[in-house]
Amino acid sequence: MQLLTLRKSVSGIFFASTLLGFGISSALAQDYIVPRTVDGQPDLQGLWTNDTITPIERPTSLQGRDFLTEDEIAAMEANLARRRTEADDNIVVSAGGNVGGYNQIWLDSGDTVLSTGQTSMIVDPPNGRAPIRESAAAERDYYFAHIEDDYVYHTVWDRCLTRGVPGSMLPAGYNNAYRFIQNEDTFTIVHEMIHDVRVIHLNKDGHIDDKVKLYMGDSVAHWEGDTLVVETTNYNDRGMIASSSAGGRLKGVPVTEDLHVVERFTRVSEGTIMWSATITDPEIYTQPFTISMPLTRDDEYVMYEYACHEGNYAIPNILSVGRSKDQQASN
């Protein structure tokens, strides 16, 4: 019933271009009184998660559909549970076969759709698809085709550097938790994945010098009513919007120094924050697009250290395969 009420409360405005991001939050929050910090700010503090089976882009089978029905949600979640059980029950590998990776005991990619019932995380354009330019897709494909040649062709996540902004807010196969900490001058996000920490200033007049370029950009925030608006610029051109396989077609798509991201955080209930990010990068996308999803509070969740490089032999092993092929070709 809570899922249905949440979805009904945003239907009709969820995909309206003038109300994206803040508009959905306003609809959900109309009867909710947001708690305040000791400084009088809307209180967003706590431990929040966003593990989900909702895809970032809308599947072709759901084109024209903004939301799932209750029956569709139940069927999707039951089907996922069945497939995961079958996968864990059939772990025998034939000689020479793929040994695979972790099983579900080690993963935490979620087993439910988003509580809004939306068919994709991308809510604008209305088709739920990222407007990727062909040239950007070609660069992505070139990098993946050359991962045996040089470490620079691996994702920034594979190299344990960062997932960037807004990539660090997108769900992955595990470690989908975020701790929000507030004081009078800053809003801090501690990410479980890749131990990223964003300290976002609330009292800065503008961004750092344009000559300074960063993987996660430079973030400046302000309040619009009960919504925290975070604007990020000053990116370098070495990252990507999405580095996890959960990003689908977006995984590995490059960014440029012109990347501009506007995030919105609005608490709409005791256990829900609506988060959105509008992404603009003219050389990469034909138009801006918006990702939106609820974050769910989970005070029982425990965040552990994410030690990425220790014992990580994946990249040297992949590169060694490339050098072996080079040697074979030269013989």
N, C-alpha and C positions, 0 to 999 in steps of 0.2 A: 504493500500500500504506500509506503514512504517513497519508493522508486516511482510509482505511478504519479503521486502527487507532485514530486519534484519535476518530472518530465512535463506534466500538464501545466505547471506554473510558468514554464518557459516557452511552451509551444506558441507559435504565432509571432514571437519576437526574437527567438533564438537566432534566426538567420537574417534578420533585418539589418541591412548594411549600416544604417545609422545608429543601431543599438548594439552592435557586436561587442563582445568583451564586457564593457561596463553595463550595457543594457540588460544582458542576461542576469547579471548579478543584482541589478536594481529590482528586477522582477522577483527574484528569489528572496531578497532581503526585506521586502516591503513590510512584513509583519515581525521582523526580528530586530531586537535592540542589541547592537554590537557592544560587547564589553569594552572597557577602556583601560589603558595602562595608567600607571601613576602619573605619567606626563600628559594624560588626557587624549592620547592617540587611540584609534581603533586597535584593539588587541588581537594581533594575528599570531601571537607566540604559541609555541607548542611543537609537537612532532607530527608531521603530516606525511601521508603516503599517497601514491597514485598508480599502484600496480593494477593492470587491467588487460583484458583481451580485446578491448575496442581498438581497431586499427587506426593508425594516424591518417590514412587516406581511405575514402569510401570505396568499398569493393564495387566492381561493375555490376554485380548482381543486385546491389542496393541503390543504384543510381536513381535519383529523384526521391529518395527516402531520407528524411531528416532524422527520424526516430524508429526504433524497433518496437514491436508489440511485446506485450508480456509473454505471450506464447513463444515468440521468436527468441527472446532472451533466455527463457527456460530451456529451449531446445539447444541453443548454442552452448550454454554452460554444461548441460548434460552430455553433449557430444564431446566437448573438450575433456571432461572427466573420464569418459570412456576411452578416448584415444590415449590419454596419459597413462591410464591403467594398463592398456594393451602394450604400450611402448615399454613400460617397466617390467611387464611379464614376459617380454620377448627380447632378452638382452644377449642371447647367444649369437656370436659373430662367426660367420663362416671363414675358413682359411683365406687370407688375403682380403677380407672384407673391411669395411670402415668400422673402426671400434667406437666411433661417435664421441660425444663429450659427456658432460655431466647428466645424470638423470634428474628427475623432478625433486628428489630429496634435497638437492643442492641449489635448486633454482627457486625464484620467487617472482614469477612473471605475472601472477594474478590468475584468478579463475572466474572472474565476473566481468561483465561489461560495466562501463561507467554508470554511475547512479542516475545520470540524466537520461540514459537510454539512447544517446545520440549514436548515429551509425559511423561516425568518424570523428577523430580529434580535430581535423581541419573543418572549420565551420564557414569559412569564406575563402575562395569563391563558393557559391552555392552548390557546386557539384562535389565539394569535399575533396578536391584534388589539388596538389601543389602545382602552380603554373611554371614548371621548370623549362627553361629554354633548352633547345636541342644542343646548343654548344656546351652548356653546363652539364647535361647528361653525358655528352661525349667525353668530356674531361673526367667525369666520375668513372666511366667505363674504362678509360685509358689507365687510370690509376689502379683499378682492380686487376686489370690485365697484366700489370707490371709489378705486382707485389713481390715477386721473386728477384727483382732487379735491384731494388734499393729501399732502405727503410722509409724514405720520404714518401713512398707511395702507399704506406700503411696509414690507417686512420689515426687521428690524434688520440682516440681511445685505445686502440691497439698498442700505441706507444706509451700509454699510461701518462699522458700529459694533461688532458682535460677533455670534457665533452662540450665545453663552450657555453655560450648563451644564445639561444634558449635551450640548446641540446641537453644541458645539465638538468633541465626541468622535465624532460621527456622520459616516459617509462622505458625500462629495458628488461632484460631477463632476470635481474635481481638487483638488490640494493636500491630500491625505489623509495627512499625515505629522506626527509628534509626537516631539519630543525630550524625554526624561525626564532630569532632573538631580537628584541627591540630595546632601544633606549631613546633618549630625547633627540639624538643627532644621527643615529644610524639604524639601519635594518639589515641584519646579518642572516645569511642562509648558509647553514652547514649541510653540505651534500654528503650522503652516505657513499655515493659512487665517486671514485677517484679522489676522495678526500678534498674536493674543491670547497673553498669557503669564499663567499661573496660578502664583502662589507660595503653596503650601499649607503651613501651619504644622503641625508635628508635636508641638509642646510647649505649645499653648494649652489652657487649661482649659475655655474655652467660646467662644461666638460674640461678635461685636461687639454694641454696643447695638442693641436691636430697632428703634430709630428710624432707623437707617442702612440704606438700601435700595440694592441694587446690581444692575446688569444680570447679572453673573456670580455674584451672591450672595457669601456669606462661607463659605469652606471651612476645615474643621478635620479633621485626620487622626490616625489612630492605627493601630498594628499589632495584628492578631489572628493570631498565629502568623506565617506567611509572607505573609499577605494585608494589603495596605494598604487601610484603610477610610476613605473620605473622605465626610464629611457636609457638605452645603451648605444654608444657609438665608439669610435676610435678602435675599431677592430684591425688586426693584421689580416693578411690574406692566406693564412696557413691552416685555418680550421675548417669547420663544416657545420651545417645546421644540425645534422643527425649523424651519429657514428655507430649506433646500435642497429642490429638487424631489425629491431622492432620499428625502425624508421622507414622500412620498405624502400621505395624508390628514392627517398630523401637521403638514405645512407650514402655517405661519401660525396654528396653534392658539395662543391666548393663554396667558399664565400669570398667576397672582395672587401677592400678597405671601405667601401661605401655601404656596407651592411648597417642597417638601422633597425633596432628592435624596441618595441614599446610593450611592456608587460603590465598587466593589471591584476591586483590581488584584492578580492572583496570577500569578507567573511559573511556568509549568508545564513549560517546556523551554528549551533554549538560545535558541530562536528564537521562542517564543510566550509572550505574556501574555494570560490570560483577563481581560477587562474586563466589568463589568456595572454597570448603574445602575437602581435602583429609584426610581420617580417617584411622588410623592404630591402631589396638588393637588385637594382635595375639590370645589371649585367647577367644575373643568374636567373631571375624570374621575370616573366612578362608583366606582372602586376604584384602589388602587395597581397599577402594572404595571412589568415588568422587561424591560430590553433587555440582551442579552449577546452578546458576540462575541470572537473571538481577535484580538489585535494581533500583527503579524508583524514581526520585526526585519529591517531592511534597512540594513546599514552602508554600502552603496554609494549610497544615495539622497542627493541633494543638495537641501537646502532653500534657496530663494531668497527675497528680499524680496517680500512681497505688498503691492504698492502699489495700494490699492483705488480711491481717489478720483481719482488722476491720470488725466485724460483720460476720466473716466466721465461720459458725457452722458445715460445712460439715464433717470435720474430727471427732470432738467429737460426732456428731450424728451417724456416721458410726461405731465408736468404741462402742458407747452405745448399738447399735443393737447387736454387738458381745457379749457384757457382758450380755444382756438380754437373748440371746440364751444359753450362758453358764449356767445362772441361771435356765432356763427351763430344760436343760439337767440334771442338778444336782437334780432336784425335783422328 
